[in-house]
Amino acid sequence: MTEPTAVPPPLPSVSTNPKAKWWKFVIAAFAGGFLLLRLLANISDTIDLELRRRDLFDAARDGKVLEITNVGRKAITLVSVTINDRPDCNVYRLDAILGNNKPLFPTILNVEDKVSISGSCQIIRATVETDQGSNTYSFNR
């Protein structure tokens, strides 16, 4: 007589191709990285202007002339310039002396364009407002 031998239950089959969900993680990480880069690009989007303070005449050393140059990659529209945070420091086009009667604002500066303005005060601080935001620039006395 033979006794029945105990047969262990069958082992669950191990799939050779498990359902991989790692690709969802990769897509989510890629999308998150892309969104982060876009956010950082918008934060670092600054006004690309170069400002230099000059003298009306070299001997005067008055520091009343300001050259504004667009050093960015796109056109910028100047809306206003405030000198030393004072409303009594007026600004006007430097070439108005030569007969240019165009208004100073708004002024569109294409890439590498330059405009020279003169003020009634020595320029220590200039706040430039553009269509892309505003920024304040300071100069030594």
Protein Blocks (a to p, Z undefined) as FASTA:
>chain_A
ZZddddddddddddfbdcdfklmmmmmmmmmmmmmmmmmmmmmmccddddddddfblklo
nopaccdddfbfbdcddfbdcehhiaklccddfklmnopabdfbdcdddehiacddddfb
dcfbdcdddfkbccdddddZZ
